[in-house]
């Protein structure tokens, strides 16, 4: 009897020690890699300050690319892009391939371009900038950033557009929600971009599916494209 009680005590002690030493999620090391996040195109493709610093830090030779017609036959042709990240571009091709859609690829070389910036301001100090950005957030206008101009004043950029028509439309849209919305023309460096061209005639279901997809970058859009035939 005494021997049995002794064995039970030993088993009880070993069980408690095991529970104390058993690893838990709280004691494991945190994952060192943060999940990859999409970079707002305003900070990469269209933010003049970031682009200038990026190209000044490397030996860069601008390449002039001749316009090339993408030959696509059909009645309903589409263009998907611009893609800034090669991974997203490759995944988009896989999506089209799995959907049975034939596509053509296009890469546009980096170039200097004139664009139109829509912004609110200017502001004389950072406190006014913080107040303006808080107002934008309250109105669910999240795609914006602040910058300091050469004259020392600040603006809050609401977006950059490649044509005067789209810039005027954006200014009218923002002016209906905000005060002091203005427009200015400036020069930026546009880096390489990738595009996909295809036709999905007689496949309206595929078109609807592609229009609803998240392509990994907020700048990527699916739009109609003029069909060209040989």
N, C-alpha and C positions, 0 to 999 in steps of 0.2 A: 504493500500500500504506500509506504513511504517512497519507494522507488518510482511508483507511478506519479505521485505528486511532484517529485523532483523533475521527471520528464515534462510534465505539464508546465511547470514553472519555466524550464528552459525554452520550451516552445513559445510560451507567452512573451518572454524577454526577446527572443529572436524576431518574433512578429512585430513587436514595437520598434525594434532597431530598423527593420526593413522598411516600415512605414516612414520613419524619420529620414532615411537615406533615399527613398524613392524620388526620382527626378520629377519636377513639375515644370509647367510652362513658365512659371514666374521666375524660375532659377536659370532658365536657358538664355543664351545671349540673343539680343535683338538682331533682326535681319539688318545687315549693313547696307543693303542696296535699296534705295527708295524707288518706288515704281516710276516708270518713265511717263512724263507728262508732255502733252503737246505744247509747243511754244507758240504763243500768239503771233500770227504773221505780222502784226504791227511792230513787234519787237525784233523780228528777223528780216522779213522781206521788205518792210516799208519804213522802219525806224531809221532815219538818216544817221543819227548819232551812233547806233550800234553798228550799222553797216560800215560807216567810215572807219571806226576802230578795228573792225574785223579785217577789212581789206588793207589797212595800213600796217597790220601786224604780219603780213605775209607777202612774198613776192608774187605779185598778181599782174598778169598781162591780159588786158581786155581783148576778147575775141569777138569779131563782128560776124554775125551769122546771117547768111542770105536766106530770104524767105523761100520756103519750100511748100508747095501745095500738097496737102495730104489727100490722096486719091481714095475716095470711098464711094461706092455705088449704093443707091437706094433712095428712099424718099424721106425717111426720118433718121438723120444722122446726128450724133451727139459727140460732145467733147467733154472730157473729165479732167479737171486739174484746177490750178497748178499744184503739183506735189513738190514739197521742199525736202522730204526725207525719203531716201531710197527704199527703206523698209516698207513704208506705206505704199510707195509706187509699185513695189513687187507684189504686195498683198492685193492691191487693186487689180493687177493683171491676173492673179490667181482667181479672183472672184469672177471676172469676165470669162476666163477660160472654163471654169466649172459650170458657168451658165450657158456655155456653148456659143459665146459671142466672139466673133473674129474682130481683132482690133489692130490698130497701128500706133506705134510709139513715136513721140516727138520730144526732143530736148532743146530748149532754148538757152543760148549762152547768156552769160551775165552782160548787162549793158547799163549805161547811164540813161535815165529817162526823166522827163518832166511829169510831175504828178501834182495833184491838188490836195491839200490838207484841210480838213474841216476841223475846227477847234472852238473852244470857248475861252474867253479871256480878252486881253492879257490881264495878269495879276501882278501886283507889285511885290508880294511876299508869299512865303510858303504857307502861312496860316490861311490865306485866301484860297490857295490851291487845295489844301486839305478840306476846307469847307465845300469847295466846288465838287471835289471827288466824292465826298460823302453824299452830296445831293444826287450825283449821278447814280451812285449805288442804290440809294433809296428809290430812284425811278427805274431801277433794274437795267441801267445802261452800264454794263460791266466791261465792255471792250474799249478801254481808254488808258492813257498814261500821261504823265506830266513831263515837261521838259523846260529848260531854261534857254531863252533866246540870247542872241549876242548883245542885245541892249540891256540885259540884266533882268528883264521881266519874264514871267512864267506864262505858259499856256497849258491847257489840258487838251491833248489830241483826241479826237473822236473817230478818226479814220482817214485813210488816204485813198484817193481814187485816180484812175488813169485817164479819165476823160472829164471835160468840163460839165457835160450833161449829167453824168452820174454824181458828180460833186455837188452840183446845184440841187439835185433831187435830195441828196443826203442833208445838205444844209437846211432845206425847207422842212425836212422831216424832224431834224433836231431842234430847229427854231420853234417848232410847235410845242416842245417840251422844256426848253431851256432858254435862258437869257444870254445875250452877248455871243451868239453863234456867228462865226466868221469863216472866211475861206481865203487861203493863200496858195500861190503856186511856188513850187520849189523843185530842186533837182535831187534825185536819189539814185543809188546804185542798186539795181535789181540783180540778185544772184541767179544761178542756174535754176531752171524750173523744168519739170517733166509733165507731159500731157499724154492722154490716151484718146484716140478717135475711133469711133465704131458706128455701125448701123444696127438697129434692132427692129427692122420692118417685120410686121406680122408677129411681133412678140411684145404686146402691150403689158403683159404681166411682168416681164423682166424689167421693162422701163420703170414701172411703178415701184418695184423692189429696189432698183438702183437709186431712185430718187430719195428713198427713205433711209439709205445706208449712211453710217458714220464712217468716213474714210480716214479717220485718224488725225486730220488737220482741218481747222475751221475754215481755211481759205479754199479748200477743194470744193468745187461746185460742178454739177452736171447740167450742161446747157445744150441747146440746139446748135448745130453746126452745118454750114452749107455743104451739101454732098457734091463731090466732084467725081466724074467718071473719065475713063481713058478715052 
